[in-house]
C-alpha cells in the first residue's frame, strides 16, 4: 500500500514539475532523474530480469527520455547516449534548465570511457601491413580497466601470397578513465603464408612477435574508435623479416 502511494505521489510530483516549472528564455526545462539511494542498478529494460548496464550512485542525474513511467520504471538516457531504465523508487524527479550547473553534461560526440565497467569487447580493424591491404578481428577480455588480453586473427594480402596472422597480446591502457586514452600492446603468435602460385613456392609457416600502441577514443552509444601502429617481426628457423602495420577501426566494450 505504502509503495503504491509513494509511486502515485512521485508521478504526481513529476507532472506538477513538468507543467508548472517555467522555461527560461535561453533554455528549456527538462526532467531529470536523480539517484536518492546509495547505489542502484540501471537496466536495459523495465524489469529486474533485464541486464544491468550501469550502476549509479547517490547524486547522479540522468535525462528522462519519456515523461511517463512503465510500471515503476523510468526510461532514462546515460551519459554515453544509451537508453536505460531506473526503478522509480530509487530516484527523484527534478526539473532543470539545460544550461543549469546541476544538469548532467552530455557530449554530442565523445562519451565517458567504457573500460571502467567493461568485461569484454571486440574490434574490427583495417589498414596496411607491409605496404599491402590488411584486415583484423580482435576480441578482448578486460581483466581490469587498465589491462586486457586480446587474441587476434588477421589477413594480409601480399603481392604474391596471403598471410594469415594469429596470436594473442596483452594491452596496457595508460589512461582508462580518459575519453581519448593511449595504450601499448605486446603480442606473439604464428603466421601462415599461402602463395598464390603453389608451383613457384610452397606454403610457409612463421612465428611472429609484435609491439605497438595507439589511441582508444570513446564515442556515444559505447562505440570506440581504435587507432594503432604496430611493428611486427616474423622469424623462422632460417629467416627473419621486420614489417609494420597501421590500422584503424571500430569496436565496443560491454
Backbone as CSV, one residue per row, in Angstrom:
resi,resn,N_x,N_y,N_z,CA_x,CA_y,CA_z,C_x,C_y,C_z
1,UNK,0.836,-1.197,0.000,0.000,0.000,0.000,0.866,1.241,0.000
2,UNK,1.846,1.282,0.945,2.741,2.431,1.024,3.551,2.598,-0.239
3,UNK,3.934,1.475,-0.847,4.705,1.513,-2.098,3.899,2.180,-3.204
4,UNK,2.599,1.828,-3.305,1.739,2.394,-4.346,1.521,3.881,-4.118
5,UNK,1.334,4.265,-2.849,1.145,5.682,-2.540,2.391,6.477,-2.910
6,UNK,3.561,5.930,-2.572,4.821,6.602,-2.903,4.948,6.784,-4.413
7,UNK,4.589,5.737,-5.143,4.676,5.794,-6.604,3.724,6.848,-7.161
8,UNK,2.483,6.888,-6.640,1.486,7.851,-7.123,1.928,9.275,-6.845
9,UNK,2.475,9.475,-5.633,2.951,10.818,-5.277,4.097,11.239,-6.176
10,UNK,5.018,10.275,-6.504,6.153,10.582,-7.369,5.686,10.993,-8.751
11,UNK,4.719,10.247,-9.296,4.207,10.578,-10.629,3.518,11.918,-10.618
12,UNK,2.717,12.184,-9.564,2.016,13.468,-9.479,3.003,14.623,-9.365
13,UNK,4.039,14.406,-8.550,5.046,15.462,-8.392,5.753,15.745,-9.708
14,UNK,6.031,14.677,-10.470,6.670,14.862,-11.771,5.777,15.653,-12.702
15,UNK,4.460,15.340,-12.692,3.534,16.047,-13.579,3.477,17.530,-13.235
16,UNK,3.394,17.834,-11.914,3.369,19.239,-11.498,4.650,19.944,-11.889
17,UNK,5.761,19.247,-11.710,7.070,19.823,-12.016,7.199,20.153,-13.486
18,UNK,6.716,19.247,-14.332,6.885,19.411,-15.773,6.019,20.529,-16.326
19,UNK,4.825,20.670,-15.787,3.890,21.634,-16.359,3.889,22.982,-15.636
20,UNK,4.344,22.986,-14.374,4.316,24.228,-13.620,5.629,24.979,-13.691
21,UNK,6.732,24.284,-13.934,8.041,24.948,-13.946,8.171,25.813,-15.178
22,UNK,8.472,27.077,-15.031,8.584,27.951,-16.195,9.887,27.706,-16.941
23,UNK,9.845,27.824,-18.252,11.038,27.675,-19.075,11.787,28.996,-19.136
24,UNK,13.101,28.936,-19.034,13.914,30.134,-19.180,13.987,30.538,-20.630
25,UNK,14.238,31.797,-20.864,14.273,32.293,-22.237,15.397,31.682,-23.028
26,UNK,16.524,31.350,-22.357,17.678,30.845,-23.080,17.831,29.340,-22.969
27,UNK,16.833,28.643,-22.454,16.925,27.194,-22.343,15.583,26.582,-22.034
28,UNK,15.495,25.301,-22.126,14.262,24.583,-21.918,14.361,23.733,-20.662
29,UNK,13.296,23.760,-19.845,13.275,22.952,-18.648,13.087,21.495,-19.037
30,UNK,13.959,20.635,-18.527,13.877,19.212,-18.802,13.776,18.458,-17.493
31,UNK,13.229,17.255,-17.570,13.073,16.418,-16.378,14.259,15.472,-16.250
32,UNK,14.825,15.412,-15.055,15.953,14.540,-14.773,15.599,13.630,-13.603
33,UNK,16.186,12.446,-13.627,16.042,11.508,-12.524,17.337,11.524,-11.720
34,UNK,17.244,11.903,-10.442,18.418,11.967,-9.581,18.365,10.823,-8.577
35,UNK,19.460,10.089,-8.466,19.516,8.921,-7.589,19.500,9.383,-6.139
36,UNK,18.603,8.788,-5.332,18.466,9.175,-3.922,18.884,8.055,-2.979
37,UNK,19.238,6.887,-3.506,19.746,5.794,-2.672,21.256,5.709,-2.848
38,UNK,21.903,4.901,-2.020,23.366,4.813,-2.091,23.824,4.313,-3.453
39,UNK,23.156,3.286,-3.995,23.523,2.729,-5.293,22.308,2.030,-5.883
40,UNK,22.136,2.139,-7.198,21.022,1.475,-7.862,21.458,0.947,-9.219
41,UNK,20.853,-0.160,-9.631,21.156,-0.763,-10.927,20.273,-0.149,-12.004
42,UNK,20.899,0.294,-13.084,20.174,0.758,-14.261,20.208,-0.365,-15.284
43,UNK,19.039,-0.737,-15.796,18.919,-1.945,-16.603,18.546,-1.642,-18.045
44,UNK,18.726,-2.653,-18.893,18.458,-2.496,-20.324,16.963,-2.515,-20.643
45,UNK,16.129,-2.876,-19.689,14.685,-2.906,-19.879,13.968,-2.657,-18.570
46,UNK,12.639,-2.452,-18.624,11.874,-2.117,-17.417,11.509,-3.337,-16.582
47,UNK,12.497,-3.919,-15.917,12.253,-5.078,-15.074,13.546,-5.634,-14.529
48,UNK,13.482,-6.348,-13.404,14.692,-6.861,-12.772,15.308,-8.024,-13.549
49,UNK,14.599,-8.577,-14.504,15.150,-9.667,-15.315,16.072,-9.166,-16.423
50,UNK,16.066,-7.854,-16.674,16.911,-7.292,-17.723,18.336,-7.079,-17.214
51,UNK,19.263,-7.034,-18.156,20.693,-6.933,-17.833,21.031,-5.572,-17.220
52,UNK,21.895,-5.581,-16.211,22.397,-4.337,-15.615,23.456,-3.745,-16.543
53,UNK,23.261,-2.507,-16.970,24.229,-1.872,-17.861,24.988,-0.724,-17.189
54,UNK,24.539,-0.326,-16.004,25.260,0.733,-15.280,24.805,0.723,-13.828
55,UNK,25.742,0.967,-12.921,25.406,1.115,-11.502,25.601,2.585,-11.125
56,UNK,24.519,3.213,-10.743,24.550,4.646,-10.440,24.586,4.855,-8.931
57,UNK,25.305,5.883,-8.513,25.425,6.206,-7.093,24.607,7.451,-6.751
58,UNK,24.421,7.645,-5.447,23.624,8.763,-4.961,24.116,10.095,-5.556
59,UNK,23.187,10.897,-6.045,23.519,12.212,-6.582,23.649,12.267,-8.088
60,UNK,23.871,11.119,-8.743,23.951,11.113,-10.199,22.581,11.444,-10.788
61,UNK,22.575,12.188,-11.882,21.329,12.594,-12.534,21.346,12.188,-14.001
62,UNK,20.176,11.801,-14.503,20.051,11.327,-15.884,18.799,11.929,-16.508
63,UNK,18.912,12.277,-17.784,17.772,12.819,-18.512,16.681,11.765,-18.642
64,UNK,15.433,12.141,-18.334,14.295,11.246,-18.516,13.843,11.343,-19.969
65,UNK,13.859,10.220,-20.678,13.508,10.213,-22.098,12.005,10.212,-22.318
66,UNK,11.267,9.514,-21.470,9.810,9.509,-21.571,9.241,10.101,-20.292
67,UNK,8.171,10.860,-20.410,7.599,11.566,-19.266,6.476,10.774,-18.608
68,UNK,6.498,9.478,-18.807,5.570,8.612,-18.102,6.318,7.329,-17.738
69,UNK,5.884,6.693,-16.693,6.573,5.502,-16.221,6.006,4.258,-16.855
70,UNK,6.830,3.221,-16.892,6.388,1.894,-17.313,6.396,1.028,-16.065
71,UNK,5.239,0.850,-15.462,5.212,0.210,-14.155,5.854,1.153,-13.164
72,UNK,6.868,0.672,-12.474,7.615,1.525,-11.550,8.934,1.987,-12.151
73,UNK,9.105,1.901,-13.480,10.382,2.168,-14.119,10.338,3.444,-14.947
74,UNK,11.449,4.179,-14.946,11.610,5.378,-15.768,12.630,5.093,-16.870
75,UNK,12.332,5.511,-18.083,13.274,5.386,-19.195,14.170,6.614,-19.193
76,UNK,15.486,6.396,-19.091,16.435,7.498,-18.978,17.535,7.351,-20.028
77,UNK,18.341,8.388,-20.146,19.469,8.376,-21.077,20.768,8.486,-20.305
78,UNK,21.692,7.554,-20.557,23.006,7.601,-19.919,23.889,8.642,-20.597
79,UNK,25.003,8.949,-19.966,25.901,9.967,-20.499,26.499,9.586,-21.843
80,UNK,26.600,8.267,-22.130,27.169,7.842,-23.405,26.117,7.665,-24.493
81,UNK,24.871,8.056,-24.220,23.831,8.021,-25.229,22.946,6.796,-25.191
82,UNK,23.292,5.781,-24.402,22.474,4.575,-24.336,21.213,4.821,-23.508
83,UNK,20.193,4.016,-23.801,18.951,4.066,-23.044,19.011,3.056,-21.905
84,UNK,18.504,3.435,-20.741,18.455,2.539,-19.589,17.153,2.790,-18.834
85,UNK,16.887,1.926,-17.860,15.678,2.046,-17.054,16.059,2.043,-15.584
86,UNK,15.455,2.990,-14.835,15.708,3.124,-13.399,14.418,2.848,-12.646
87,UNK,14.528,2.123,-11.537,13.378,1.876,-10.686,12.952,3.196,-10.050
88,UNK,11.664,3.522,-10.187,11.182,4.827,-9.768,11.408,5.142,-8.309
89,UNK,11.393,4.121,-7.437,11.569,4.363,-6.008,13.002,4.720,-5.636
90,UNK,13.943,4.554,-6.541,15.346,4.835,-6.229,15.796,6.214,-6.701
91,UNK,14.899,6.949,-7.374,15.259,8.263,-7.901,14.170,9.275,-7.555
92,UNK,14.542,10.541,-7.619,13.575,11.619,-7.534,13.617,12.392,-8.836
93,UNK,12.497,12.936,-9.252,12.433,13.686,-10.499,12.594,15.172,-10.201
94,UNK,13.464,15.804,-10.959,13.725,17.235,-10.792,13.672,17.891,-12.159
95,UNK,13.272,19.145,-12.185,13.249,19.908,-13.427,14.396,20.890,-13.446
96,UNK,15.247,20.797,-14.459,16.410,21.669,-14.560,16.473,22.288,-15.937
97,UNK,16.921,23.532,-15.983,17.226,24.150,-17.268,18.420,23.429,-17.872
98,UNK,18.415,23.265,-19.188,19.507,22.543,-19.838,20.851,23.213,-19.661
99,UNK,20.859,24.513,-19.279,22.108,25.235,-19.044,22.466,25.305,-17.561
100,UNK,21.662,24.655,-16.725,21.903,24.689,-15.289,23.197,23.962,-14.948
101,UNK,23.874,24.445,-13.913,25.112,23.798,-13.485,24.849,22.419,-12.880
102,UNK,23.601,22.159,-12.453,23.262,20.859,-11.876,22.897,19.822,-12.928
103,UNK,22.649,20.251,-14.161,22.261,19.311,-15.212,23.480,18.510,-15.652
104,UNK,23.312,17.203,-15.872,24.447,16.398,-16.342,24.891,16.846,-17.720
105,UNK,26.182,16.869,-17.926,26.747,17.299,-19.200,26.769,16.139,-20.174
106,UNK,26.236,16.358,-21.358,26.184,15.323,-22.386,26.948,15.791,-23.609
107,UNK,27.895,14.987,-24.041,28.686,15.316,-25.220,27.996,14.803,-26.468
108,UNK,28.092,15.572,-27.557,27.467,15.154,-28.802,28.314,14.113,-29.536
109,UNK,29.599,14.009,-29.203,30.492,13.076,-29.892,31.135,12.110,-28.904
110,UNK,31.899,12.649,-27.961,32.634,11.808,-27.033,31.761,11.376,-25.863
111,UNK,32.172,10.305,-25.196,31.416,9.758,-24.079,32.382,9.297,-23.000
112,UNK,31.880,9.077,-21.786,32.760,8.537,-20.740,33.363,7.208,-21.175
113,UNK,34.598,6.922,-20.773,35.264,5.686,-21.222,34.527,4.443,-20.772
114,UNK,34.456,3.459,-21.664,33.734,2.219,-21.373,34.558,1.241,-20.564
115,UNK,35.856,1.463,-20.435,36.731,0.500,-19.778,36.482,0.386,-18.278
116,UNK,35.855,1.386,-17.671,35.697,1.392,-16.225,34.852,0.230,-15.724
117,UNK,33.827,-0.172,-16.487,32.955,-1.262,-16.030,32.814,-2.364,-17.077
118,UNK,33.740,-2.430,-18.048,33.650,-3.434,-19.113,34.242,-4.764,-18.671
119,UNK,33.760,-5.841,-19.287,34.300,-7.176,-19.046,34.874,-7.791,-20.321
120,UNK,34.351,-7.396,-21.465,34.803,-7.949,-22.740,34.504,-6.949,-23.847
121,UNK,34.965,-7.275,-25.050,34.708,-6.411,-26.192,35.301,-6.997,-27.449
122,UNK,35.250,-6.241,-28.514,35.864,-6.667,-29.766,36.053,-5.446,-30.655
123,UNK,36.899,-5.613,-31.688,37.148,-4.542,-32.651,37.348,-5.149,-34.032
124,UNK,36.906,-4.438,-35.045,37.145,-4.780,-36.442,38.048,-3.702,-37.019
125,UNK,39.235,-4.107,-37.503,40.259,-3.161,-37.921,40.661,-3.392,-39.367
126,UNK,41.071,-2.332,-40.014,41.579,-2.423,-41.369,42.672,-1.409,-41.593
127,UNK,43.571,-1.707,-42.534,44.664,-0.777,-42.807,45.685,-1.382,-43.731
128,UNK,46.957,-1.118,-43.427,48.041,-1.618,-44.279,49.028,-2.413,-43.432
129,UNK,49.554,-3.470,-44.047,50.577,-4.309,-43.431,51.657,-4.522,-44.482
130,UNK,52.875,-4.074,-44.149,53.986,-4.184,-45.097,53.630,-3.531,-46.435
131,UNK,52.881,-2.431,-46.367,52.505,-1.688,-47.567,51.345,-2.277,-48.348
132,UNK,50.738,-3.357,-47.865,49.634,-4.019,-48.554,48.385,-3.986,-47.670
133,UNK,47.243,-4.374,-48.251,45.996,-4.344,-47.507,45.970,-5.349,-46.363
134,UNK,45.267,-4.967,-45.285,45.234,-5.811,-44.095,43.909,-5.625,-43.378
135,UNK,43.336,-6.721,-42.843,42.114,-6.684,-42.042,42.304,-7.597,-40.837
136,UNK,41.737,-7.193,-39.685,41.940,-7.957,-38.451,40.692,-7.929,-37.591
137,UNK,40.404,-9.076,-36.967,39.339,-9.184,-35.963,39.995,-9.423,-34.618
138,UNK,39.588,-8.638,-33.600,40.261,-8.704,-32.312,39.255,-8.669,-31.166
139,UNK,38.906,-9.831,-30.595,38.111,-9.835,-29.363,38.980,-9.410,-28.181
140,UNK,38.355,-9.139,-27.044,39.105,-8.676,-25.880,38.474,-9.205,-24.599
141,UNK,39.326,-9.571,-23.671,38.907,-9.931,-22.318,39.517,-8.882,-21.387
142,UNK,38.665,-8.077,-20.753,39.123,-6.989,-19.892,39.329,-7.532,-18.480
143,UNK,40.581,-7.645,-18.089,40.916,-8.163,-16.760,40.727,-7.083,-15.695
144,UNK,41.117,-5.872,-16.011,40.963,-4.693,-15.163,40.855,-3.501,-16.106
145,UNK,40.379,-2.336,-15.629,40.260,-1.192,-16.537,41.533,-0.877,-17.318
146,UNK,42.695,-1.157,-16.744,43.954,-0.831,-17.409,44.576,-2.010,-18.149
147,UNK,44.031,-3.213,-17.987,44.684,-4.413,-18.527,43.676,-5.251,-19.296
148,UNK,44.061,-5.697,-20.492,43.195,-6.560,-21.287,44.034,-7.592,-22.032
149,UNK,43.452,-8.770,-22.220,44.052,-9.788,-23.065,43.268,-9.837,-24.364
150,UNK,43.983,-9.743,-25.505,43.322,-9.623,-26.798,43.875,-10.638,-27.798
151,UNK,43.193,-11.744,-28.010,43.558,-12.620,-29.128,43.205,-11.924,-30.440
152,UNK,43.790,-12.360,-31.531,43.538,-11.698,-32.807,43.788,-12.661,-33.956
153,UNK,43.137,-12.369,-35.063,43.400,-13.061,-36.324,43.256,-12.026,-37.437
154,UNK,44.247,-12.009,-38.336,44.250,-11.018,-39.408,44.693,-11.628,-40.722
155,UNK,44.319,-10.972,-41.804,44.677,-11.419,-43.142,45.390,-10.282,-43.860
156,UNK,46.617,-10.555,-44.337,47.398,-9.582,-45.110,47.489,-10.068,-46.551
157,UNK,47.120,-9.234,-47.478,47.146,-9.583,-48.896,48.448,-9.074,-49.513
158,UNK,49.413,-9.976,-49.685,50.684,-9.629,-50.297,50.586,-9.708,-51.825
159,UNK,51.634,-9.243,-52.487,51.633,-9.249,-53.949,51.530,-10.658,-54.507
160,UNK,52.257,-11.608,-53.916,52.275,-12.968,-54.437,51.780,-14.014,-53.446
161,UNK,51.212,-13.562,-52.326,50.763,-14.519,-51.320,49.733,-13.877,-50.396
162,UNK,49.193,-14.690,-49.526,48.286,-14.235,-48.473,48.829,-14.712,-47.138
163,UNK,48.933,-13.796,-46.181,49.437,-14.143,-44.863,48.311,-14.069,-43.840
164,UNK,48.155,-15.129,-43.079,47.177,-15.167,-42.001,47.938,-15.089,-40.680
165,UNK,47.743,-14.003,-39.960,48.400,-13.802,-38.668,47.421,-14.146,-37.555
166,UNK,47.894,-14.850,-36.533,47.042,-15.206,-35.399,47.896,-15.258,-34.151
167,UNK,47.282,-14.934,-33.025,48.016,-14.946,-31.766,47.240,-14.238,-30.679
168,UNK,47.964,-13.795,-29.662,47.359,-13.090,-28.544,48.285,-12.005,-28.040
169,UNK,47.698,-10.957,-27.484,48.503,-9.840,-26.994,47.974,-9.354,-25.656
170,UNK,48.866,-8.757,-24.889,48.490,-8.081,-23.657,48.484,-6.587,-23.902
171,UNK,47.419,-5.921,-23.470,47.261,-4.483,-23.701,47.238,-3.746,-22.380
172,UNK,48.023,-2.689,-22.287,48.051,-1.825,-21.112,47.452,-0.477,-21.493
173,UNK,46.301,-0.148,-20.917,45.647,1.136,-21.161,46.189,2.151,-20.166
174,UNK,46.871,3.151,-20.679,47.606,4.076,-19.818,46.700,5.071,-19.105
175,UNK,45.514,5.315,-19.630,44.586,6.259,-19.003,43.155,5.767,-19.219
176,UNK,42.751,4.686,-18.539,41.430,4.098,-18.791,40.254,4.980,-18.400
177,UNK,40.504,6.068,-17.663,39.423,6.972,-17.286,39.354,8.196,-18.190
178,UNK,40.071,8.201,-19.296,40.019,9.286,-20.274,39.173,8.873,-21.467
179,UNK,38.489,9.842,-22.078,37.706,9.552,-23.285,38.619,9.265,-24.476
180,UNK,39.803,9.882,-24.514,40.821,9.584,-25.524,42.016,9.018,-24.767
181,UNK,42.169,7.692,-24.822,43.122,7.010,-23.959,44.231,6.346,-24.764
182,UNK,45.501,6.633,-24.463,46.608,5.930,-25.122,46.779,4.526,-24.559
183,UNK,47.310,3.630,-25.366,47.564,2.267,-24.919,48.803,1.718,-25.616
184,UNK,49.391,0.687,-25.031,50.500,-0.054,-25.638,50.142,-1.530,-25.593
185,UNK,50.689,-2.308,-26.530,50.400,-3.743,-26.558,51.605,-4.529,-27.052
186,UNK,51.756,-5.766,-26.517,52.804,-6.696,-26.915,52.145,-8.048,-27.154
187,UNK,52.477,-8.687,-28.286,51.845,-9.956,-28.606,52.783,-10.922,-29.309
188,UNK,52.397,-12.194,-29.334,53.136,-13.242,-30.030,52.131,-14.159,-30.711
189,UNK,52.589,-14.864,-31.750,51.707,-15.785,-32.440,52.385,-16.415,-33.634
190,UNK,51.573,-16.876,-34.566,52.073,-17.538,-35.751,51.598,-16.862,-37.025
191,UNK,52.194,-17.269,-38.131,51.834,-16.751,-39.452,51.784,-17.921,-40.426
192,UNK,50.692,-18.013,-41.159,50.570,-18.995,-42.232,50.584,-18.246,-43.550
193,UNK,51.616,-18.486,-44.360,51.735,-17.801,-45.645,51.343,-18.759,-46.775
194,UNK,50.325,-18.352,-47.527,49.806,-19.166,-48.624,50.102,-18.481,-49.952
195,UNK,51.024,-19.022,-50.761,51.367,-18.390,-52.053,50.217,-18.514,-53.043
196,UNK,50.120,-17.537,-53.931,49.090,-17.585,-54.964,49.377,-18.668,-55.994
197,UNK,50.657,-18.923,-56.243,51.048,-19.965,-57.184,51.887,-20.993,-56.441
198,UNK,51.282,-22.140,-56.106,51.977,-23.158,-55.328,53.075,-23.868,-56.120
199,UNK,53.121,-23.677,-57.439,54.173,-24.285,-58.238,55.467,-23.484,-58.137
200,UNK,55.360,-22.216,-57.777,56.544,-21.361,-57.636,57.204,-21.585,-56.277
201,UNK,56.392,-21.580,-55.181,56.912,-21.876,-53.848,55.802,-22.468,-52.994
202,UNK,56.200,-23.140,-51.965,55.266,-23.883,-51.149,54.718,-23.032,-50.004
203,UNK,53.665,-23.544,-49.380,53.104,-22.896,-48.196,54.155,-22.824,-47.097
204,UNK,54.120,-21.736,-46.333,55.170,-21.491,-45.356,54.567,-21.086,-44.012
205,UNK,55.203,-21.517,-42.938,54.767,-21.155,-41.597,55.868,-20.393,-40.879
206,UNK,55.448,-19.287,-40.240,56.362,-18.444,-39.492,55.861,-18.322,-38.049
207,UNK,56.726,-17.751,-37.214,56.321,-17.221,-35.915,56.438,-15.699,-35.997
208,UNK,55.761,-15.021,-35.095,55.916,-13.566,-35.087,55.745,-13.020,-33.669
209,UNK,56.339,-11.867,-33.439,56.105,-11.071,-32.238,55.736,-9.660,-32.690
210,UNK,54.973,-8.970,-31.893,54.544,-7.621,-32.284,54.480,-6.716,-31.068
211,UNK,54.755,-5.458,-31.296,54.691,-4.445,-30.245,54.245,-3.139,-30.878
212,UNK,53.383,-2.425,-30.189,52.902,-1.166,-30.741,52.053,-0.413,-29.746
213,UNK,51.301,0.518,-30.255,50.440,1.338,-29.400,49.538,2.203,-30.241
214,UNK,48.680,2.940,-29.548,47.743,3.790,-30.268,46.795,4.491,-29.321
215,UNK,45.589,4.765,-29.815,44.577,5.503,-29.059,43.246,4.767,-29.097
216,UNK,42.557,4.773,-27.955,41.171,4.334,-27.868,40.315,5.574,-27.630
217,UNK,39.394,5.849,-28.549,38.560,7.045,-28.471,37.123,6.609,-28.203
218,UNK,36.580,6.989,-27.039,35.233,6.586,-26.635,34.204,7.531,-27.248
219,UNK,33.277,6.956,-28.003,32.198,7.711,-28.631,30.873,7.345,-27.979
220,UNK,29.819,8.022,-28.377,28.498,7.739,-27.817,28.015,6.348,-28.213
221,UNK,27.058,5.838,-27.455,26.474,4.513,-27.668,27.511,3.407,-27.511
222,UNK,28.542,3.687,-26.698,29.585,2.711,-26.344,30.370,2.223,-27.559
223,UNK,30.486,3.057,-28.553,31.310,2.764,-29.721,32.700,3.336,-29.486
224,UNK,33.730,2.556,-29.844,35.104,3.005,-29.683,35.797,3.057,-31.037
225,UNK,36.502,4.132,-31.281,37.378,4.263,-32.438,38.785,3.908,-31.990
226,UNK,39.410,2.962,-32.714,40.744,2.476,-32.338,41.728,2.805,-33.443
227,UNK,42.835,3.460,-33.077,43.924,3.792,-33.995,45.193,3.149,-33.454
228,UNK,45.944,2.467,-34.342,47.092,1.713,-33.829,48.200,1.579,-34.872
229,UNK,49.427,1.663,-34.409,50.615,1.389,-35.222,51.416,0.285,-34.532
230,UNK,51.835,-0.736,-35.301,52.482,-1.910,-34.717,53.692,-2.320,-35.539
231,UNK,54.759,-2.701,-34.862,55.919,-3.298,-35.516,55.830,-4.814,-35.356
232,UNK,55.924,-5.537,-36.473,55.774,-6.988,-36.481,57.086,-7.623,-36.949
233,UNK,57.598,-8.548,-36.151,58.818,-9.273,-36.508,58.450,-10.714,-36.824
234,UNK,58.708,-11.151,-38.066,58.477,-12.535,-38.477,59.802,-13.288,-38.436
235,UNK,59.768,-14.515,-37.935,61.002,-15.285,-37.867,60.692,-16.780,-37.986
236,UNK,61.679,-17.494,-38.511,61.627,-18.943,-38.640,62.987,-19.532,-38.334
237,UNK,63.175,-20.773,-38.719,64.448,-21.434,-38.437,65.612,-20.774,-39.169
238,UNK,65.362,-20.309,-40.398,66.452,-19.737,-41.192,66.051,-18.427,-41.862
239,UNK,65.076,-17.701,-41.280,64.613,-16.465,-41.909,64.179,-15.450,-40.856
240,UNK,64.175,-14.202,-41.268,63.811,-13.101,-40.382,63.278,-11.969,-41.244
241,UNK,62.185,-11.312,-40.789,61.633,-10.189,-41.543,60.974,-9.221,-40.584
242,UNK,61.205,-7.931,-40.790,60.631,-6.887,-39.951,59.642,-6.064,-40.782
243,UNK,58.395,-5.945,-40.314,57.369,-5.211,-41.047,56.596,-4.306,-40.089
244,UNK,55.786,-3.416,-40.650,54.948,-2.518,-39.854,53.490,-2.624,-40.318
245,UNK,52.591,-2.406,-39.365,51.161,-2.398,-39.657,50.541,-1.136,-39.078
246,UNK,49.655,-0.511,-39.847,48.945,0.686,-39.419,47.449,0.424,-39.659
247,UNK,46.671,0.419,-38.559,45.278,0.040,-38.692,44.388,1.030,-37.927
248,UNK,43.111,1.021,-38.314,42.078,1.797,-37.630,40.768,1.038,-37.765
249,UNK,39.881,1.238,-36.818,38.607,0.546,-36.894,37.701,0.892,-35.729
250,UNK,36.555,0.230,-35.701,35.543,0.465,-34.668,35.392,-0.771,-33.803
251,UNK,35.036,-0.552,-32.560,34.804,-1.657,-31.651,33.865,-1.244,-30.553
252,UNK,33.701,-2.115,-29.570,32.847,-1.816,-28.425,33.315,-2.620,-27.230
253,UNK,32.956,-2.163,-26.044,33.166,-2.920,-24.810,31.812,-3.098,-24.136
254,UNK,31.638,-4.207,-23.470,30.361,-4.471,-22.797,30.598,-5.250,-21.512
